[in-house]
Amino acid sequence: MATTALAQTDLLFSFTDVIYLTSRGQMPGRIRKLLRQRKLSYLILTIPDFARISHRLNLIGTVIIDPVGTDISHPGRLAKIIESLEQNNIGVILLDINPRDDRDVDTEQINENGTLYPVDLDELWIRISVNLAYRKQSPGMVVRPATPPMNAVSTCANRLADQLKATEAMVNNISEQMRLAGLVQRDFLPKHLPNTEKFNWATVFSPAEWVSGDIYDINKLDEKHIGFFIADAVGHSVPAALLTIFIKQSLVMRQDLGKDYTLFPPADVIKNLNLKMTAQKLSGYQFATCCYCLLDTETLELVYARAGHPYPILIRDNKCSQLEIRGSLLGVFEQAMYKQQSIRLQSGDKLILYSDGADPFVGAFDDKQGFIYNDQFLEFSHLPLTQMFHNLNELAQAHQLNPSDIDDITIVGLEIL
């Protein structure tokens, strides 16, 4: 098998494992080294020269496209190339490489379905090998023998089987690690809800993936006070989930002072959490929203504060209303100040806190009409809290969203019996 780049004049007179399309006329050294180590043949072409091989696509294994410097006067050229490759069952890997100095590049970015995400060279190799394995099964493909004919079939099959087995093992390992991470995150959620003859609680917690960018807590602070909150870190998956653990540990509702203790007002709880987040100077512009409430179980006074979070919803006499109060995002402005308000709850009241992932079946704001509640939410609002949340959970599970719109869903409810 050829281990060096094919000459430009050869232009696909024989099968080539990797076509590297670039407007820069060169391949990053790390990728070149990877292909040579893996004994793959490759051809470096400029993107405009693709037309010269468009009639020989049956001789291509996979294509890597480096779009840096692509001629912007022909914005549709690259799209047409990708479309023609996909129509011929040729896997495409789209790189986004730092053009300043590829000698020190440890990672590239790879695109599988139009979404860029960070990978290292090991992942790039897996993507290449999977593309080649899939390509071998495509009808009409011309496969260049890599070994003498008697051993070609068994050697190729064994190599591909090993590559696919390694890929499957890596995917299974990542899935298992994510599953375990999700279980660890759930360990930070309340084990038991503080239900009594006077109060009933219910929750919905539905991560978009194994782990969630939402977190909540319901904490009995003393004999007559319960503190509870929902926080929503920007995004979802692992980065957001890591931030939720920080939020859970940094949101302090009560401070013990020897035999005495102090309960922090909701505005101070939110303010102190914001100070801790801004002090971390988190990378990636990570921020969060939160709504914290403090309930006096004897007087039924509810004091609440929020930071950029959806307004709490009060359901009283089968009518829904928002408890509006201002408050900026967490982790953005160090000197942000937060307000708190209070309301006295009544028998039969229901209070709903939710993350913005639940917007599709709670409601949305309209510039002309204000906040418009979802019809099904209004239908459920007259039900006992447990039944209401059972219906909301079923609605959340059945709701169809575009992949780009999928978000974590968390709802916390309190009912005064």
Secondary structure, 3 states (H helix, E strand, C coil): CCCCECCCCCCCCCCEEEEEEECCCCCCHHHHHHHHHCCCCEEEECHHHHHHCCCCHHHEEEEEEECCCCCCCCHHHHHHHHHHHHHCCCEEEEECCCCCCHHHCCEEEEECCCCEEEEEHHHHHHHHHHHHHHHHCCCCCCCCCCCCHHHHHHHHHHHHHHHHHHHHHHHHHHHHHHHHHHHHHHCCCCCCCCCCCCEEEEEEEECCCCCCCEEEEEEECCCCEEEEEEEEECCCHHHHHHHHHHHHHHCCCEEEECCEEEECCHHHHHHHHHHHHHHHCCHHHCCEEEEEEEEECCCCEEEEEEEECCCCEEEECCEEEECCCCCCCECCCCCCCCCCEEEECCCCCEEEEECHHHHHHHEEEECCCEEEECHHHHHHCCCCHHHHHHHHHHHHHHCCCCHHHCCCEEEEEEEEC
